[in-house]
Amino acid sequence: MARAVTTRRKTINTALAWAIGLLIFFPILWTILTSFKTEGQAIADPPIFFFFDWTLENYAIVQERSNYMRFLWNSVIIAIGSTLLGVAIAIPAAWSMAFVPSKRTKDILLWMLSTKMLPAVGVLYPIYLIFIELGLLDSRAGLVIVLMLINLPIIVWMLYTYFKEIPGEILEAARMDGASLRSEILYVLTPMAIPGIASTVLLNVILAWNEAFWTLNLTAVNAAPLTAFIASYSSPEGLFYAKLSAASTMAIAPILILGWFSQKQLVRGLTFGAVK
């Protein structure tokens, strides 16, 4: 009887998980399907699901109209650059808070997290003026700095959580063996926290890749990433849904593939230290 109840519960939980997963994935699926429709089919009422004349015309038009590879390269540089710079800064900061805490450590962590609640538009104007003065407007370096700063609280919080799970005695033993602070962080702490660091890197690459507000307001042509590539398919005449869906599919495809192949590492990192 108990086994039957357990089996029924597992079945219900599995079905519920699949239902939630499909519900979350449906907008992506709908975008991909719409990208293969004509503009007339894309706005048909009632909506057309699978039974329509599939076409690659939208992808051909998108390729002819825009230099997709330039937008893609900008996204890769900005996402990876901002993430690696943020991790390089966050590792020593998280080490300090995890292993040499002060009375204000928790207050500092809460303050850092509270900055994520600040509306981005509230600081757009001063940052815009600073970028003009420094010559960083419409530059990949400028976006790397901005995205690093807005994601830094999350990076520090995640690494701090992972580092707290590492026994401090191991680091003390390394110090007793003569390890310097640099060696302690690079050769003892970092290898032990690789799963957590990897998941932090993956998550922040995704956040930087999907960032639209700053990329649309601080770029024009030279440093425009894929978010600007998508936005270029809206016009005063209206939205071209099929072409917009094709552009969106081309923009999200690289990050979807990355997420698919790294999902095990991501889950492993997010659960790092959860089981003693």
N, C-alpha and C positions, 0 to 999 in steps of 0.2 A: 504493500500500500504506500509506504513512504517513498519507495523507488518510483512508483507511478506518479506521485505528486511532484517529485523532483524532476522527472522527465517532462511532465506537463509544464512545469515552471520554466525549464530551460527552453522548451519549444516556444512558449509565449514570449520570453525575453528575446530569443533569436528573431522571432517574427517582428517584434516591436523595434528591435535594432535595425532590421532591414527596412522597415517602413520609414523610420526616421532618416536613415541613410539615403533612401530613394527620394524622400521629400527634400532633403538638402541638395541632392545632386540634380533634381529636376530642372532648376533654372539653367544650369550648365548644359544639360541635355537639350533643352529647348533652344538655347542659343546656337548650339552646334547644328541642330536640325534646321533652324531658320536660315543658317548660312548657306544651305544647299537649295533654298527656295528662290523663286523669282520674287520681285518686290510685290507683285500682286498676290502671290500665295502667302507671303509673309504677313500681310495685313488682312487676310481673308477672315470673314466672320460667318459661320463658326470657324475656329482655328483648324488648320489641316495638320495632322500629326505625321504619320509615316507614308500615307498614300498620296504622293505628289511627284511631279517630274523633277528628279534630282538634277542639279546643274552645278558646274564649277565656275560659272560665269562670274559670280561675285568675287571669288578668289583671284581670278584673272584680272578683273577691274582694279581690285585693291593693289595687286602687284604692279600694275601699270601706273596707277596714280601715285603711289607712295614707295619710298625706298625702305622697305620693311627691314632689311638687314641693318641699316643705320640705326633705326629705332631700337631694334633688338640688341645691338652692340652697346648702345647707350644704357639700356636697362641692365644688361649684364654687369657693366663696369660700375654703375651707380649702386646696384643692389649688393654686389660682392664687396666693393670698396667700402661702403658705409658699414657693412656688417663686420668686416675684418678690422677696420679702424675702431669700431665700437668694442669689439671683443678684446683688442689689445689694451684699451683703456680700462675696460671693466674687470679684467682678470685681477690686476693688482688691487683695484678698489674693493672687489668682492673678497679677496684674500684678507685684506685689512679688516673688513667688517666681520668676517667669519672667525678669524683667529686672533685678532687683536682688537676686540670690541671696546668701545668706550660707553659712557653713560648715555650718550646721544646717538648711538648707532641706529637704534630703532626709529628715533625721530628723523634722522637723516634719510633712512630708507622710505619712511612714510612721506616725507617731503618730496623725495625724488618721484615717487609714484603719483603724488598729487599733481605734479606738473603735467601728467598725461591727461588730466581733467580740464586743463586750460584750453578753451576754444582756439584752434589754430589761427582763425581769422583775427583774433585779438592781438597777435604779434606779427601779423603779415607785413603791416606797413613799416615798422622799424627795421625788420629784417630785409625788406625790399630796399630800403634806403641804404642800409649797411652794404648790401651786395652791390649796389650801384657805385658806392664810394670805393669799394675794394676790387671792383672789376670782376666780380664773381657771378653776375647775372647771366643767365643762359650759358652756364658752364657746368661740366660734369663735376669738377672739384667742389663747386658751391653746393650742388645737390648731395654729394657724398657727405659733406660736413653737416648739412641740415638734417638729412635722414639719420645720420649717426647720432646726432643730438636728441632727436625726438624718440629714437628707439633705445637710447642708452639706459634710461631707467629700467626698462624691461630686461635688457641684457644683464645689468647689475643684479637685479632681483633674482633672475633665474640662476646665475652663477653663484650668488650668495647662498641660495637654497641648496644647490648641489654641493658646494664646499662645506656647508654645515654638516653634511652626512659623512664627511671624511674624518676619521679619528685624528685629533690634534697630536696624539702621541707619536704618530708616524713622522710628522713634521719636526717634532722635538727631537726625535732620534736622528733625523737628518742633520739638524743643527749641531747635535753633539758629535756627529761624525765630521764636522767642519764645513758643512754646506753653507754657502753664502745665501743671501736673500734671493738673488737672481737664480741660483741653482735650485734652491728650494721650490720656487714657483715653476721654473721651466722643466726641471727633471724629476720632481717628486709629485707636486700637486697636480700639474697639468696632465701627465699621463694617467693618473688615477681618476681624473674627472673627464676623460675624453668623451664618454657617452653623453654627459650633461652638456659639455661644450659643443659637441656636434649637434645636438638637438637645438641648442640656443642659436647656433649659426644658421641651421635650416629654417627655424621659425622666423628669424630676423631677415633672412634673404626673402622669404615670402612677404613679410610686412613691407620691406623696402620695394619689392617688385610691384606690389599692389598700390603703393602710395600714389594718390592722384592730386590732392590739394596742392602740395608744394611743387610738384612737377609741372602742373598746369600754370601756376602763378609765377614761377621763377625761371621758366624756360620759354623759348620761342621756336628756335630752329636747330641750333647747333647741338644742344644737349637734350633735346626732347626724347623721352623714353616711350615705351609702348602705351602708357596711359594717355599721352598726348596723341599718339597714333590713333587710338580708339576715338578720342574726342574730335578728331578732324573729320569724322564722318557724320557729324551733326551740322546742320546749316540753317540759315534763316528760312529756307523753303520747307524745312521739316526734317524728320529723321528718315534715312534710307535704311529700313530695318534689316533687310537681307545683307546689304554691304556692311552695315554696322556689326551685325552678327559674325560675318566673315572676319572682319578686323579683330573683333573680340576673341574669336576662337584662335586666331593666329597669335594673339597677345598672351592668352592664358595657356596655350599648349605647352610651351617650355616649362613653366612652373608646375603644371599638372604632371608632366612626365617626371620632373625632379621629385615631386612629392610621392609619386607612385613607387619609384625605385628606392626612395629613402625612407619609406614609411616604417620599416622595421627599426631602423636606427633612431627615427624620431620617437617612436613609442618607447624604445629602450631608454632613451635619454630622459623622456618625460617621467618615466617610472623609476629613474635612477635613485637608489637609496630608499625606495618605498618599502622594500622588504628587507628586514634585518636578517 
